[in-house]
Amino acid sequence: ELIGLPQEIFTPLFAMARIVGWCAHRNEELNFEGKRIIRPAYKNVLDDVTYVPIKKR
């Protein structure tokens, strides 16, 4: 809103800026030897917590 862009184009503008990176990532997945997915590993280091419904938070 600060530069006068209508809210309706926020998502398409974001996608336009990211699509080259998305395509490069997909090309790596398809062409990398072994066809493995190239993605950083994720390890959750948090303790398990009990779900609390929104109304009780």
Secondary structure, 3 states (H helix, E strand, C coil): CCCCCCHHHHHHHHHHHHHHHHHHHHHHHHHCCCCCCCCCCCCCCCCCCCCCCHHHC
